[in-house]
Amino acid sequence: MPQSSPFSIPAGVDLSVVDGKLSVHHDGDIILEQTMGLVLERAEAGGDLTLTLPLATGDLVAGGRLTLKGDADAGLIFGDVVVIAGGKIKARAIAASSRIVIGAAHLSVDVLIAPEIRIDPNADGRVTVIESHGEVGPSKIKGGFNLREYEEIFGDANDFLAARGLEPLAAGEPQRAPEPPAAPEEQPEPAAERVTVPAAANDFVQEDVAEEDEREEDDADEPVDDDDSEDDDSEDDDDPQTLRVEDMEPLEDELAIRLDDAIRRIEGCYTGLETPDAVQRLADLIARREYRQLKLSITEIWNSLLKFHQEKNLRPHHQVTHSFNQIHGLVQGR
């Protein structure tokens, strides 16, 4: 019988569980192979942070090298060096003081920012902003504007970064780590050991995990009613056909940018929820730049999405309606 690895929690490790969410802080290295049946909310290592979880979640911060092996649905991913081996990676931001290395991953990320960024040519998905001091090289990733381009097209580039706890790169200076939400309580300074939570420690499961809080949004439980679609925001019409076409047709590159931004905002409204087939179909048409088919299918896709919401007895988020209207207006001039 093979000898199992020891389960060790060194002195100085800060472990907390609140509402079934796990936070881990250690001044040394951290290796996480599992989370003991809990949702990972934050893992912060003063040294290296290595995650070999099936799905890494929450904010992941390392003072040294952060290595991620597996999928992620994270907030911030930050380290001196960040290495993403592959998998499906969803995050608000991936930032590094020195270097980001991305393998053949599928990305859905708001921003990549570091002095040096290396991306595997086979990496794909969408990244809104990719900012570094040098050339990143070709990949299959859509979007990927630098901050100057983002500012020219959308404006408020610094606000875009600030909303994700980041700052623009300064010449010759590394990206600074965002401040944590709250400083851990002061404890006697232990030796900076390595803390490991091995996969074999599955017998330890939190017994008293609180059930997930019910979400109570005022309009989330209202049934969809096509006849009662008035909204205080004049931009939010329930039927994309009511949007007037802009007088000037956007250039091809600008059209792709605006469509990518619109579908990203639509997909963001279903984060953590079931993504409707209609939204996936819309995203596929935009990703393939099939503008003619998109123009012919947009109303059918909208009606399919309305049917989805009727079956779920939920009203579409106003951002979904507004973004559909934008897409409809953009493609009608094609």
Disulfide bonds with the S-S distance in Angstrom:
none
